[in-house]
Structures are given as C-alpha cells and as structure tokens.
Amino acid sequence: MENITIKDIARICGVGVSTVSRAMNNHPDINEETKEKIMQAIAEYDYVPNNSARNLKRSEAKTIAVLVKNIGNTFFTGMIQVLEEEIQAKKYTFVLQHVDEDQDEVSVALTLEKEKRLKGIIFLGGSADNPKERLDKLSVPFVLTTVHLDEKWTEYATVSVDDVLESRKIVEYLISKGHKKIALLCGSRDDTSISVLRVKGYREALENTGIEFNEDLLCYMETPDGAYSMRKGYEMMREMLERGCDFTAVYAIADNMAIGACRALREDGRNIPADCSVAGFDGMDCGRFYSPSLTTISQPADDMAKAAVKLLFDMIKKKSRARQIVFEGELIQGESVTTAPVQRA
C-alpha cells in the first residue's frame, strides 16, 4: 500500500482516526490491546505522520540524505566529506543521518523520505540482504554504497568493491608468503553486510589453495559497540591469544581492527611481522603511517563517493537507470607481512 494515511491505519484497525492519534501520542485513555494493535499496523505498513502541513508543500525541496550505518567506522569519514561537497556543488541540501547497529536502515530511510521530502538517498554501509519488498517501498532514487550485492539484484544502484574477490585476494597473498594458519577478525555471527562477504572470500582463498578451514581461527564480534574500531580489534586479538590459538598471520576485515590487533600482539611479546604477520582491509591513512606500515586492500573511497553522487543524480534526472559500479581494490604490500616463520617440529 503506497502513501498510507492515518485514515488507512484507522480503517485497518477498525478504530477512529482520533484513536490512532492517541495511540501514536501515547495518550493514557486508550486500551493497551488497541494501542498495541495500532502500533503493529503502523510498523507493518511503514506509516510516517506528516508533522506539519508545510511538508506537503515541499515537493520541490532539493534534499539528499546520506544514511550511515556504524558512523564510528572512520573509513566513512572521508567519503562523507566528499559526498557533502559533491551534493552541495549541485545546489542540493545535504542531510547526514546516523543509523544505529540495531536499526533497520530502510525503515530509517522511509521515515526520512516522508519527513524531509527527499529527492534521493545514499546508503553507506548497512545490510547486503535487505528484503526486496522493503527496498521497493522507497519512492525516490537511492544508491547502496560500499555494499556489494549479488548479481540477482540488478535493479538496484550500487557502488562498491567486490568484497569477496578482494578479501580472497589478500588471503591468497598471505598464503603465497607461506602462511597456512591465518586468524580472522570479523564481524558478528549474524552479520549480513561486509563481514559475511569478506569471510566468504577468506574461505574461498583457503579452499582454492587446499588449506582446510578451521573455525577456531575465526573471532567474531560479540557486541556491536565500537564495531570495526581499533579497540574492538585489540579486544578480539586478546581473546584469541587467551584461547591459545595457533596462527602465523592475522587478517582483520578493517584496518582499524588490524592496528588494534597489532597492539595486542606486541603486548603478548610478539614481533610484527617476524613472529606474526598482520593484514587489514580498506587502505586508510592510519595504516600507511603506522609502524610497521599495514599490508591491506585499498578501496578508492573518494572515487566511490563521487561515483555514487553522479549515479544518484543521473537517476534523479532520469538520464540513467540503476547501475552496479564495481571498483577494483589495490593490494598494498606494507611492512606488516613477511614470510611465515619456520614451524618447529
């Protein structure tokens, strides 16, 4: 049901419009069962009230929203700056919206679309498997950025690297250096975004080179707070060390996590890379200036941000349909990886 109104919610629930209004405003003089029924219908049909009549007259508003899942991930910082500059250069208003780890970014987008009368949306991060029926409720053009979707999703605009391919590339590089026991610091077990894709690339690299996959060499994030941060990488590496895991290399799915892991390894008395090699993913400046400089997969963040804006405005102006733009990552051979140490018998 498109453009659902408060009258529609009232009809669906078999109540009056005033009852729906009282439920939304948490008014005390309403039956709890009725209130719950109304709130469930509001959630199911993605009803968002127009907070002022003024919003109805803003069809010509020129606003683009950028929704960021896990804004604490510093990889997004540079991209946000480029997105803002590119959008403002086109004389459009830039709106930045943070989406919490436990929030559904599509629900947030649906709310913003109606409240801000958006012309377009750019997603940074977020899920790689949002249900089609949810995405199709968005009535403005949108681009999913930094999320690589399966080929079956060709009706949606995306700008990304191929996370599976690039992850496989860096793990195969570690293997080429003689590493067979490679620890992996990844996202949560139920992740549906970059972590699941990069873990897939890790597993494919092992399979392609005949190395048996060992679940014990994986460390998952137990809580979303500080996701992909140096602190999270440090804590996860400490956990693996305390478990007594046997490995000669560590691959963290984000540079920040890799740097945090380096700190934990050094505190454990291990030299990097002589005792343990470390690799990351993203190609952030912090890895380049860290000592030893980080071996990583570099994503062309600025180019991806510019491509996302161009693609979005091409769709807004109906110059182009949704397209999938895939950038190639670059393997940066830093100082943090060397040949695997000889294993004592």
N, C-alpha and C positions, 0 to 999 in steps of 0.2 A: 504494500500500500504506500503510495507516494504522497508527500506533503500532508502527512496526517495532522489533524487538528484536535483541539481539546474536545470538540463535539464528537469526533470519531471515537476517542477514548471513552467518552461518556456512553456512547451507543454500544460499544463493545462490552463494557462492564455492566450495562443496564442500569446506569445511575444518571443523575443530572449533572450538568456542567459545573454547577456550584460545588457538588460533592467532589468532583475531580480536583477542582481548585483547592478545596480544603485539604485534601489528601496530600497534594504537592506542597502545600504550605505548612504541613504537619500540625493542622488545627486539632485541638483536643476533642471537639464534639463530632467525632466520626468513629464508627465501628472499626475495630482493628482488622477484622476479617475483610471488610470492604476496602479499607485503606491498602491492605496487602494486595488484594486483587487488582486495584487500580495501579499500584506501583509496578506490579509484574507486567501489566499491559503496556505501561509507559516504556519499560525496559525492552520488552519484546518488539515493540513497533518503533523504537528509537524516536519517540516523541520528544521534541525540544520546544518549550514555550518561547514565543517571541516576547522578550522582556519589555519592549516598548514599540508603539506604533511606528516610531521613527525608523525602526529597522526595515519595515515594509517598503519604505521609500528609498532604500539604499541599493537598489538593483544595479545602479551604475557605480557603486563603490569599487575601487580598484585595490583590492587587498589580496595578498598571497600569504598563506600560513605555512610555516615550516614546523613540523612536529618532530621532536627529537626524543627517541626512546633511549634512556640512560644518558642524560646530558652530562654526567660526570666523566664520560669517556672522552678524554682530551683529544682523541683523533678527530672528533667532530668540530672542535673549536675553530680550526682554520676554515673548514668547509662552511660553517655558519657565517663567518665573516665574508667569504666570497659570495655566498647566496644573498646576503643582505645587500652587498654592493651591486650585484647584478640586477636584483629586483628593483632597488631604488633607482638605478640608472634608467629603468624603463618607466619611471614615474608612477610606480605602484607602491602601496604601503606594505611594509614587511612586518609580519606578526610571528613571534617565536613562541612556541608552546611546548613546555616540558611534559613528557608522558612518563609516569612512574613505571617501574618494572612490572608491577602487578596490574597495571591498567591496560585496557584494550585500546590500542591507538586508533582503530577505526571508529569506535564509539566517541572518542575524544574529537576526531575529525568531523563526525556527523554533527556534534554539538556546535563546534566552531563554525562549520559551514552555514548553519542557520543563524547563529547569533551574530556573526561578523559579515554575513553576506559575501562570502569569499568568491574569488574568481578562479582560484586554483590552490592546490596543496602539494607540498613536497614533504615526503616522509624520509627521515634519517633514522636508520636502524629499524627495529621492530621485527615482527614475525614474518617468516618466509612462507607461512601457510595460512594466512587469513582466509576464511571461507569466502568463496566467490559471491555468495548471496549477500555477504556483508559489504564487500567492496563495491558491489553493484548498486548499493544504496547511495553512494556518493554521486551527486549530480553535477559536480564540477570536475574538470580535468585534474589528474594527480599523477605524480611520479614517485615511484618507490626507489629510493637511493640507498646505495650500499647493501641492498638485499638482492641476491641473485635468485631468480625464480626458475622453476623447471620450465622446459620448452612448451609445456601444455598451457602456460599462462600467457600466451602471445597477445592477448587483448589488452594487457596492462603495460604501461610505460615503466621501464626500469633503467637505471644507470648503476653499474656495479662492475666489480671484477668477478671472475668465476672463482668463488671461494673454494670449491672442491679442487679445481685444477691447480690453483696457486698453493693451496695447502699441500697437495700431493707433491708439487714442485720442491718445496723447501724440505719436506721429509725425505724425498729421494736424494736431495743434496746431502743431508746428514748421513744417509745410508752410504752414499758414494765415498764418504770420509771414514767408512768402516764401522759406523755406529749401528748396532742391532738392537740395543736396549735403550729405547727412546721414551722418556717420560713425557706425558702430555698434560698440560694445564689447560682445562677447557671450561665451558660454562656449566650451567646446571644440567641435571639429567633430563629434565623435561624441556630444555631449550628448543625453540622452533625457528631460530634465526641463524646467525653466522656460526655459532658454536657447532651445531649439528652438521653444518656443511663442511667446516674445517676438520671436524672429527672424521667425517666420511673420507676426506682427502688423505688424512693420516692413515686410515685403514687401507685405502686403495694402494698407497705407496708401499706399505708392508706386503700386501698381497702380491703386487707386481714384482717384488723382489724376493719373494719366497720366505719372508720372515713371519713367523707365527704371531698373531695378535695376542697380547697379554693384557687383560682387563685391569690387572693390578698396577699397570704403569700409567693408568689414567687417574687424574684427580679432578673431581667435579666441584663446582661452587655449591656450597650448602645453603648459602643465603645470598639474596640479590644485592644487599647493601655493599656499596663500593665495587660493583661489578667492573671487571677489566682494569682495575686500578693497580698501582704498584703495591699497595698494602695487601690487596687480595692475592696477588702473585706471591708475595712474601709468605703470607699465611698458608697458602696451598703448598708451597715448596717445603715449608717447615713440617707440614702434615706428612708429606711423602717421606721426608728424612726420618721422622719419628716412627714411621711404619717400617723403616729399614728396607725400602725399595732399592733394588739393584739396577742402576742405569748409568750410561756413559754420556748421555745427552738429554737435554730438556728442550721441548718445543712448547712455547706458550702462545695461545692464539691471539695475543695482543702484546705489543711492545712494552706497554706499562707493566703487564704481568711478568714479562721476561726480566725486566730490570729488578722488580721486586724479588723474583726468584734468585737472581744473582746475589742479592744481599744475603738471603738465607743460606745459600751455598757457601758464601765466604765465611759467614758466622760458624758454619759447620767445619771450617778448616779446609775447604776445597778451593783449589786454584782454577780460575776460568781463563782459558779453555783447557789447560793441561790435564786437570782431573775430571772436568765435566764441561762439555760444550753446551752453549745456550743459543737458541734461535727464537725470534719473535715473528710478528706479522703486523704490518701497517706502514713501516717506513717513516716513523715520526722522528723529529729533530732530536728528541731526548735520547734516542738510541744511537744516533750518529755521534753525539758529543759525550756519551757515556764511555767509561773506560773499564774493560775493553769495548770498542765500538761494536754495536749489535749487528749480527747477521739476521736479516729479515726479508720479508717480501714487502716491497714498497708499493702502496696504492697511489695513483695520481690524483690526490684529493682535490686540488684546485680544478683540474680538468674535468673531473667528475661533477663538481658543483656547477661549473659553467655549462656543462652539457645538460644537466638536469633543468636549469633555468631555461635554456634555449628550447629544449624539448617541450617543457610545460607551456611556454608562450606560443610555440608553433601549434600546439593543440588548442589553446585558448582562441587563437586567431584562425583556427581551422585550416592551417597550412599543412598540417601533418596529422596522421593518426598515431595511436600509441605505438611506440617502437621500443625495442630492447637494445640498449647500448652496453656493450661489454668491453671494458678496458683491460689491457694486459698489465699484470703486475711485474715488477722488476726484482729479481733476486739480488740483494745487496750482500756481498760477501765481506762482512765485518771481521773484527778480531776475536769474536766470541766463540768461533767454531774452529776446531782443528781435528786432525786425525784421531780416531779413537785410541785410547791407551791400550797397550797390550794386556790382555787378561791373564792373570797368574793362574796356573793350573791348580 
